[in-house]
Amino acid sequence: MFNLKNRVAVITGASSGLGKQMAKAFAEQGADVVILARRIEKLEELKEELEAKGVKCLAVKCDVTSTEDINNAARLTKEKFGKVDILVNNAGASKDNGVLDMTDDEWDFTIATDLTSVFKVTRAFANIMKENNYGRIINISSMYGLVGNTAISTVAYHSSKGGVVNFTRAVAAELAKHNITCNAICPGYFETELTKAVLDTNEFQAYMKGTVPMQRYGKEGELNAAAIFLASDEASYVTGAVLPVDGGYTCV
């Protein structure tokens, strides 16, 4: 099960963190991979690593807030592979602040990067999927798209990730007639290059023990199984689903 050989997977935000982890996972399942991010030098390093696994890889510099960059990436992908089977909308960034103090610029940056980008990337690549009457769209939301939190004031992030959740449902309903599924994964606290230093502090460890039933953060690779499942042929009847991978944070 879950063999992705001869499938083409596009992953945004693939230069580091969860995107890089998922790109490796798809390659290990046999998929050819298109990796998108702003840091092309990081993508080129990853490209060598992925091709060493015996798959084809296309690395494209892409700012997911730029319609021009996105459409160019879609064009290059179609030229090289002729199709897109899997799309993972993973790229994102936020400027944190509370509702009383957040500036227009902080709000606009976060919504553009975490929500509007998902629409733009989906529009570009789902049109290629439609041509082949097949597709798997996986949107990386967040457990913060399902609940509020008391650890940090980040109202725009909550709003954008909540938007991704219902965007997923809307797209699932709209594109089902084209044999395209659309699902969301809502990660909890995960170890990446950027988060490990914070997650390992005594203060955060204490916070997790009180809020995460499994009392720890997600380790590298622990998101991959969810992504591979949703990308697979076997998940053909799963669409509009919202899957938390959060150690139980949203169940209490």
Short mmCIF file of the C-alpha atoms (twelve columns), coordinates in Angstrom:
data_MODEL
# 
_entry.id   MODEL 
# 
loop_
_atom_site.group_PDB 
_atom_site.id 
_atom_site.type_symbol 
_atom_site.label_atom_id 
_atom_site.label_alt_id 
_atom_site.label_comp_id 
_atom_site.label_asym_id 
_atom_site.label_seq_id 
_atom_site.Cartn_x 
_atom_site.Cartn_y 
_atom_site.Cartn_z 
_atom_site.pdbx_PDB_model_num 
ATOM 1   C CA . MET A 1   0.000   0.000  0.000   1 
ATOM 2   C CA . PHE A 2   0.859   3.696  -0.397  1 
ATOM 3   C CA . ASN A 3   3.229   3.205  -3.336  1 
ATOM 4   C CA . LEU A 4   3.636   6.604  -5.021  1 
ATOM 5   C CA . LYS A 5   5.818   5.480  -7.925  1 
ATOM 6   C CA . ASN A 6   5.066   7.397  -11.156 1 
ATOM 7   C CA . ARG A 7   3.252   10.092 -9.184  1 
ATOM 8   C CA . VAL A 8   4.371   13.738 -9.264  1 
ATOM 9   C CA . ALA A 9   4.250   15.564 -5.932  1 
ATOM 10  C CA . VAL A 10  4.600   19.339 -5.573  1 
ATOM 11  C CA . ILE A 11  5.565   20.678 -2.137  1 
ATOM 12  C CA . THR A 12  5.729   24.356 -1.218  1 
ATOM 13  C CA . GLY A 13  7.997   25.570 1.557   1 
ATOM 14  C CA . ALA A 14  10.260  22.604 0.890   1 
ATOM 15  C CA . SER A 15  13.595  24.181 1.759   1 
ATOM 16  C CA . SER A 16  13.389  23.299 5.447   1 
ATOM 17  C CA . GLY A 17  11.225  21.983 8.269   1 
ATOM 18  C CA . LEU A 18  8.094   19.962 7.630   1 
ATOM 19  C CA . GLY A 19  8.192   20.626 3.879   1 
ATOM 20  C CA . LYS A 20  11.676  19.166 3.567   1 
ATOM 21  C CA . GLN A 21  10.662  16.175 5.676   1 
ATOM 22  C CA . MET A 22  7.614   15.476 3.506   1 
ATOM 23  C CA . ALA A 23  9.600   15.862 0.278   1 
ATOM 24  C CA . LYS A 24  11.965  13.133 1.486   1 
ATOM 25  C CA . ALA A 25  9.035   10.944 2.487   1 
ATOM 26  C CA . PHE A 26  7.358   11.220 -0.912  1 
ATOM 27  C CA . ALA A 27  10.634  10.424 -2.664  1 
ATOM 28  C CA . GLU A 28  11.100  7.363  -0.460  1 
ATOM 29  C CA . GLN A 29  7.653   6.174  -1.588  1 
ATOM 30  C CA . GLY A 30  8.767   6.538  -5.214  1 
ATOM 31  C CA . ALA A 31  7.205   9.850  -6.198  1 
ATOM 32  C CA . ASP A 32  8.942   12.342 -8.446  1 
ATOM 33  C CA . VAL A 33  9.093   15.619 -6.551  1 
ATOM 34  C CA . VAL A 34  8.785   19.313 -7.366  1 
ATOM 35  C CA . ILE A 35  10.159  21.410 -4.520  1 
ATOM 36  C CA . LEU A 36  9.272   25.092 -4.205  1 
ATOM 37  C CA . ALA A 37  10.643  27.761 -1.858  1 
ATOM 38  C CA . ARG A 38  12.331  31.142 -1.924  1 
ATOM 39  C CA . ARG A 39  15.801  29.835 -0.995  1 
ATOM 40  C CA . ILE A 40  16.924  28.171 -4.210  1 
ATOM 41  C CA . GLU A 41  20.335  27.210 -2.755  1 
ATOM 42  C CA . LYS A 42  18.583  25.124 -0.078  1 
ATOM 43  C CA . LEU A 43  16.375  23.532 -2.738  1 
ATOM 44  C CA . GLU A 44  19.385  22.590 -4.855  1 
ATOM 45  C CA . GLU A 45  20.939  20.809 -1.866  1 
ATOM 46  C CA . LEU A 46  17.708  18.919 -1.243  1 
ATOM 47  C CA . LYS A 47  17.361  18.118 -4.953  1 
ATOM 48  C CA . GLU A 48  20.648  16.183 -4.887  1 
ATOM 49  C CA . GLU A 49  19.519  14.271 -1.828  1 
ATOM 50  C CA . LEU A 50  16.176  13.354 -3.385  1 
ATOM 51  C CA . GLU A 51  17.629  12.301 -6.734  1 
ATOM 52  C CA . ALA A 52  20.006  10.005 -4.854  1 
ATOM 53  C CA . LYS A 53  16.876  8.073  -3.872  1 
ATOM 54  C CA . GLY A 54  16.264  7.291  -7.551  1 
ATOM 55  C CA . VAL A 55  13.503  9.784  -8.331  1 
ATOM 56  C CA . LYS A 56  13.329  12.858 -10.529 1 
ATOM 57  C CA . CYS A 57  13.282  16.275 -8.894  1 
ATOM 58  C CA . LEU A 58  12.578  19.809 -10.091 1 
ATOM 59  C CA . ALA A 59  13.609  22.696 -7.850  1 
ATOM 60  C CA . VAL A 60  11.942  26.048 -8.516  1 
ATOM 61  C CA . LYS A 61  12.446  29.331 -6.706  1 
ATOM 62  C CA . CYS A 62  8.958   30.460 -5.755  1 
ATOM 63  C CA . ASP A 63  7.498   33.074 -3.446  1 
ATOM 64  C CA . VAL A 64  3.992   31.765 -2.713  1 
ATOM 65  C CA . THR A 65  2.659   35.304 -2.317  1 
ATOM 66  C CA . SER A 66  3.597   36.027 -5.950  1 
ATOM 67  C CA . THR A 67  1.044   35.000 -8.571  1 
ATOM 68  C CA . GLU A 68  3.743   35.301 -11.232 1 
ATOM 69  C CA . ASP A 69  6.116   32.963 -9.369  1 
ATOM 70  C CA . ILE A 70  3.351   30.424 -8.755  1 
ATOM 71  C CA . ASN A 71  2.182   30.370 -12.357 1 
ATOM 72  C CA . ASN A 72  5.780   30.018 -13.529 1 
ATOM 73  C CA . ALA A 73  6.300   27.060 -11.197 1 
ATOM 74  C CA . ALA A 74  3.145   25.415 -12.505 1 
ATOM 75  C CA . ARG A 75  4.275   25.955 -16.095 1 
ATOM 76  C CA . LEU A 76  7.725   24.484 -15.456 1 
ATOM 77  C CA . THR A 77  6.200   21.498 -13.666 1 
ATOM 78  C CA . LYS A 78  3.858   20.762 -16.545 1 
ATOM 79  C CA . GLU A 79  6.685   21.132 -19.060 1 
ATOM 80  C CA . LYS A 80  8.903   18.654 -17.204 1 
ATOM 81  C CA . PHE A 81  6.376   16.080 -16.019 1 
ATOM 82  C CA . GLY A 82  3.198   16.709 -18.010 1 
ATOM 83  C CA . LYS A 83  1.028   16.363 -14.921 1 
ATOM 84  C CA . VAL A 84  0.611   17.012 -11.210 1 
ATOM 85  C CA . ASP A 85  -0.776  14.249 -8.999  1 
ATOM 86  C CA . ILE A 86  -0.139  15.573 -5.489  1 
ATOM 87  C CA . LEU A 87  0.050   19.110 -4.120  1 
ATOM 88  C CA . VAL A 88  1.135   19.906 -0.575  1 
ATOM 89  C CA . ASN A 89  0.455   23.503 0.444   1 
ATOM 90  C CA . ASN A 90  2.992   23.745 3.232   1 
ATOM 91  C CA . ALA A 91  4.656   27.170 2.929   1 
ATOM 92  C CA . GLY A 92  3.791   29.735 5.551   1 
ATOM 93  C CA . ALA A 93  4.985   32.415 7.934   1 
ATOM 94  C CA . SER A 94  3.345   34.713 10.422  1 
ATOM 95  C CA . LYS A 95  3.799   37.899 12.390  1 
ATOM 96  C CA . ASP A 96  2.497   37.349 15.881  1 
ATOM 97  C CA . ASN A 97  0.482   39.836 17.854  1 
ATOM 98  C CA . GLY A 98  -2.806  40.105 19.679  1 
ATOM 99  C CA . VAL A 99  -6.024  41.570 18.346  1 
ATOM 100 C CA . LEU A 100 -5.616  44.803 20.333  1 
ATOM 101 C CA . ASP A 101 -2.117  45.557 19.085  1 
ATOM 102 C CA . MET A 102 -1.785  43.895 15.689  1 
ATOM 103 C CA . THR A 103 -0.984  46.309 12.858  1 
ATOM 104 C CA . ASP A 104 -2.533  46.200 9.409   1 
ATOM 105 C CA . ASP A 105 0.823   45.195 7.959   1 
ATOM 106 C CA . GLU A 106 1.210   42.276 10.389  1 
ATOM 107 C CA . TRP A 107 -2.314  41.063 9.616   1 
ATOM 108 C CA . ASP A 108 -1.947  41.456 5.843   1 
ATOM 109 C CA . PHE A 109 1.442   39.687 5.778   1 
ATOM 110 C CA . THR A 110 0.131   36.670 7.679   1 
ATOM 111 C CA . ILE A 111 -3.107  36.316 5.720   1 
ATOM 112 C CA . ALA A 112 -1.250  36.690 2.405   1 
ATOM 113 C CA . THR A 113 1.391   34.119 3.315   1 
ATOM 114 C CA . ASP A 114 -0.740  31.535 5.125   1 
ATOM 115 C CA . LEU A 115 -4.147  31.733 3.422   1 
ATOM 116 C CA . THR A 116 -4.156  33.673 0.145   1 
ATOM 117 C CA . SER A 117 -1.079  31.745 -1.001  1 
ATOM 118 C CA . VAL A 118 -2.922  28.448 -0.511  1 
ATOM 119 C CA . PHE A 119 -5.672  29.683 -2.816  1 
ATOM 120 C CA . LYS A 120 -3.231  30.882 -5.471  1 
ATOM 121 C CA . VAL A 121 -1.106  27.729 -5.477  1 
ATOM 122 C CA . THR A 122 -4.171  25.480 -5.491  1 
ATOM 123 C CA . ARG A 123 -5.692  27.404 -8.403  1 
ATOM 124 C CA . ALA A 124 -2.544  27.031 -10.502 1 
ATOM 125 C CA . PHE A 125 -1.851  23.347 -9.870  1 
ATOM 126 C CA . ALA A 126 -5.432  22.074 -9.603  1 
ATOM 127 C CA . ASN A 127 -6.034  23.280 -13.155 1 
ATOM 128 C CA . ILE A 128 -3.309  20.846 -14.248 1 
ATOM 129 C CA . MET A 129 -4.857  18.090 -12.120 1 
ATOM 130 C CA . LYS A 130 -8.224  18.720 -13.769 1 
ATOM 131 C CA . GLU A 131 -6.725  17.986 -17.198 1 
ATOM 132 C CA . ASN A 132 -5.821  14.477 -16.021 1 
ATOM 133 C CA . ASN A 133 -8.940  13.925 -13.887 1 
ATOM 134 C CA . TYR A 134 -6.810  13.041 -10.866 1 
ATOM 135 C CA . GLY A 135 -5.412  14.864 -7.880  1 
ATOM 136 C CA . ARG A 136 -4.562  14.851 -4.200  1 
ATOM 137 C CA . ILE A 137 -4.396  18.258 -2.508  1 
ATOM 138 C CA . ILE A 138 -3.056  18.362 1.045   1 
ATOM 139 C CA . ASN A 139 -3.195  21.661 2.919   1 
ATOM 140 C CA . ILE A 140 -1.008  22.080 5.983   1 
ATOM 141 C CA . SER A 141 -3.099  24.058 8.442   1 
ATOM 142 C CA . SER A 142 -2.389  23.954 12.191  1 
ATOM 143 C CA . MET A 143 -4.005  22.873 15.413  1 
ATOM 144 C CA . TYR A 144 -4.250  26.642 15.912  1 
ATOM 145 C CA . GLY A 145 -6.683  26.632 12.988  1 
ATOM 146 C CA . LEU A 146 -9.073  24.620 15.180  1 
ATOM 147 C CA . VAL A 147 -8.714  26.302 18.594  1 
ATOM 148 C CA . GLY A 148 -7.391  29.388 20.340  1 
ATOM 149 C CA . ASN A 149 -4.422  29.330 22.689  1 
ATOM 150 C CA . THR A 150 -3.113  30.985 25.840  1 
ATOM 151 C CA . ALA A 151 0.611   30.584 25.130  1 
ATOM 152 C CA . ILE A 152 1.097   33.331 22.553  1 
ATOM 153 C CA . SER A 153 -1.042  36.075 21.020  1 
ATOM 154 C CA . THR A 154 -1.191  35.322 17.300  1 
ATOM 155 C CA . VAL A 155 -4.660  36.239 16.095  1 
ATOM 156 C CA . ALA A 156 -3.805  36.481 12.389  1 
ATOM 157 C CA . TYR A 157 -2.222  33.032 12.409  1 
ATOM 158 C CA . HIS A 158 -5.296  31.517 14.049  1 
ATOM 159 C CA . SER A 159 -7.471  33.276 11.487  1 
ATOM 160 C CA . SER A 160 -5.431  32.249 8.456   1 
ATOM 161 C CA . LYS A 161 -5.124  28.618 9.523   1 
ATOM 162 C CA . GLY A 162 -8.838  28.466 10.340  1 
ATOM 163 C CA . GLY A 163 -9.437  29.799 6.849   1 
ATOM 164 C CA . VAL A 164 -7.296  27.008 5.403   1 
ATOM 165 C CA . VAL A 165 -9.503  24.446 7.162   1 
ATOM 166 C CA . ASN A 166 -12.710 25.687 5.559   1 
ATOM 167 C CA . PHE A 167 -10.970 26.434 2.251   1 
ATOM 168 C CA . THR A 168 -10.126 22.727 2.275   1 
ATOM 169 C CA . ARG A 169 -13.764 21.751 2.714   1 
ATOM 170 C CA . ALA A 170 -14.900 24.121 -0.027  1 
ATOM 171 C CA . VAL A 171 -12.305 22.843 -2.502  1 
ATOM 172 C CA . ALA A 172 -13.083 19.229 -1.624  1 
ATOM 173 C CA . ALA A 173 -16.742 19.772 -2.471  1 
ATOM 174 C CA . GLU A 174 -15.979 21.725 -5.638  1 
ATOM 175 C CA . LEU A 175 -13.323 19.476 -7.164  1 
ATOM 176 C CA . ALA A 176 -14.712 16.040 -6.295  1 
ATOM 177 C CA . LYS A 177 -16.298 15.849 -9.756  1 
ATOM 178 C CA . HIS A 178 -12.783 16.023 -11.220 1 
ATOM 179 C CA . ASN A 179 -11.555 13.086 -9.085  1 
ATOM 180 C CA . ILE A 180 -9.495  15.506 -6.999  1 
ATOM 181 C CA . THR A 181 -9.488  15.139 -3.229  1 
ATOM 182 C CA . CYS A 182 -8.588  17.930 -0.836  1 
ATOM 183 C CA . ASN A 183 -7.740  17.362 2.807   1 
ATOM 184 C CA . ALA A 184 -6.017  19.245 5.608   1 
ATOM 185 C CA . ILE A 185 -3.449  18.234 8.186   1 
ATOM 186 C CA . CYS A 186 -3.301  20.259 11.405  1 
ATOM 187 C CA . PRO A 187 0.120   19.790 12.989  1 
ATOM 188 C CA . GLY A 188 0.793   20.532 16.617  1 
ATOM 189 C CA . TYR A 189 4.170   21.524 18.002  1 
ATOM 190 C CA . PHE A 190 6.805   19.942 15.769  1 
ATOM 191 C CA . GLU A 191 10.555  19.794 15.877  1 
ATOM 192 C CA . THR A 192 12.167  21.667 12.994  1 
ATOM 193 C CA . GLU A 193 15.396  23.572 12.552  1 
ATOM 194 C CA . LEU A 194 13.615  26.765 13.590  1 
ATOM 195 C CA . THR A 195 11.555  25.496 16.516  1 
ATOM 196 C CA . LYS A 196 13.813  23.036 18.360  1 
ATOM 197 C CA . ALA A 197 15.590  25.653 20.486  1 
ATOM 198 C CA . VAL A 198 12.288  27.043 21.789  1 
ATOM 199 C CA . LEU A 199 10.620  23.659 22.224  1 
ATOM 200 C CA . ASP A 200 13.486  22.407 24.369  1 
ATOM 201 C CA . THR A 201 13.308  25.229 26.920  1 
ATOM 202 C CA . ASN A 202 12.169  24.359 30.434  1 
ATOM 203 C CA . GLU A 203 9.268   26.795 30.142  1 
ATOM 204 C CA . PHE A 204 7.895   25.242 26.987  1 
ATOM 205 C CA . GLN A 205 8.442   21.709 28.222  1 
ATOM 206 C CA . ALA A 206 6.333   22.577 31.280  1 
ATOM 207 C CA . TYR A 207 3.644   24.126 29.064  1 
ATOM 208 C CA . MET A 208 3.471   21.014 26.873  1 
ATOM 209 C CA . LYS A 209 3.164   18.734 29.879  1 
ATOM 210 C CA . GLY A 210 0.042   20.655 30.870  1 
ATOM 211 C CA . THR A 211 -1.554  20.975 27.434  1 
ATOM 212 C CA . VAL A 212 -0.404  18.067 25.236  1 
ATOM 213 C CA . PRO A 213 -1.691  14.654 26.385  1 
ATOM 214 C CA . MET A 214 1.386   12.918 24.957  1 
ATOM 215 C CA . GLN A 215 3.506   15.464 26.886  1 
ATOM 216 C CA . ARG A 216 5.988   16.040 24.087  1 
ATOM 217 C CA . TYR A 217 6.357   17.716 20.717  1 
ATOM 218 C CA . GLY A 218 6.243   15.916 17.378  1 
ATOM 219 C CA . LYS A 219 9.531   14.473 16.222  1 
ATOM 220 C CA . GLU A 220 11.019  14.677 12.745  1 
ATOM 221 C CA . GLY A 221 9.080   12.388 10.411  1 
ATOM 222 C CA . GLU A 222 5.971   11.987 12.552  1 
ATOM 223 C CA . LEU A 223 3.878   14.075 10.140  1 
ATOM 224 C CA . ASN A 224 4.908   12.056 7.092   1 
ATOM 225 C CA . ALA A 225 2.524   9.125  7.527   1 
ATOM 226 C CA . ALA A 226 -0.509  11.414 7.429   1 
ATOM 227 C CA . ALA A 227 0.714   13.117 4.260   1 
ATOM 228 C CA . ILE A 228 1.544   9.844  2.503   1 
ATOM 229 C CA . PHE A 229 -1.845  8.383  3.422   1 
ATOM 230 C CA . LEU A 230 -3.761  11.385 2.071   1 
ATOM 231 C CA . ALA A 231 -1.619  11.404 -1.088  1 
ATOM 232 C CA . SER A 232 -2.215  7.740  -1.852  1 
ATOM 233 C CA . ASP A 233 -4.550  6.015  -4.285  1 
ATOM 234 C CA . GLU A 234 -5.941  4.114  -1.309  1 
ATOM 235 C CA . ALA A 235 -7.308  7.369  0.160   1 
ATOM 236 C CA . SER A 236 -9.507  7.948  -2.893  1 
ATOM 237 C CA . TYR A 237 -12.711 8.245  -0.813  1 
ATOM 238 C CA . VAL A 238 -11.227 10.598 1.777   1 
ATOM 239 C CA . THR A 239 -11.921 14.233 0.986   1 
ATOM 240 C CA . GLY A 240 -12.744 17.294 3.052   1 
ATOM 241 C CA . ALA A 241 -11.139 15.666 6.092   1 
ATOM 242 C CA . VAL A 242 -9.264  17.650 8.716   1 
ATOM 243 C CA . LEU A 243 -6.643  15.538 10.475  1 
ATOM 244 C CA . PRO A 244 -4.925  16.846 13.612  1 
ATOM 245 C CA . VAL A 245 -1.447  15.452 14.228  1 
ATOM 246 C CA . ASP A 246 -0.883  17.151 17.526  1 
ATOM 247 C CA . GLY A 247 -0.259  14.626 20.281  1 
ATOM 248 C CA . GLY A 248 -3.832  15.127 21.456  1 
ATOM 249 C CA . TYR A 249 -3.693  18.921 21.986  1 
ATOM 250 C CA . THR A 250 -7.097  19.520 20.355  1 
ATOM 251 C CA . CYS A 251 -8.871  16.614 22.049  1 
ATOM 252 C CA . VAL A 252 -8.801  18.150 25.527  1 
# 
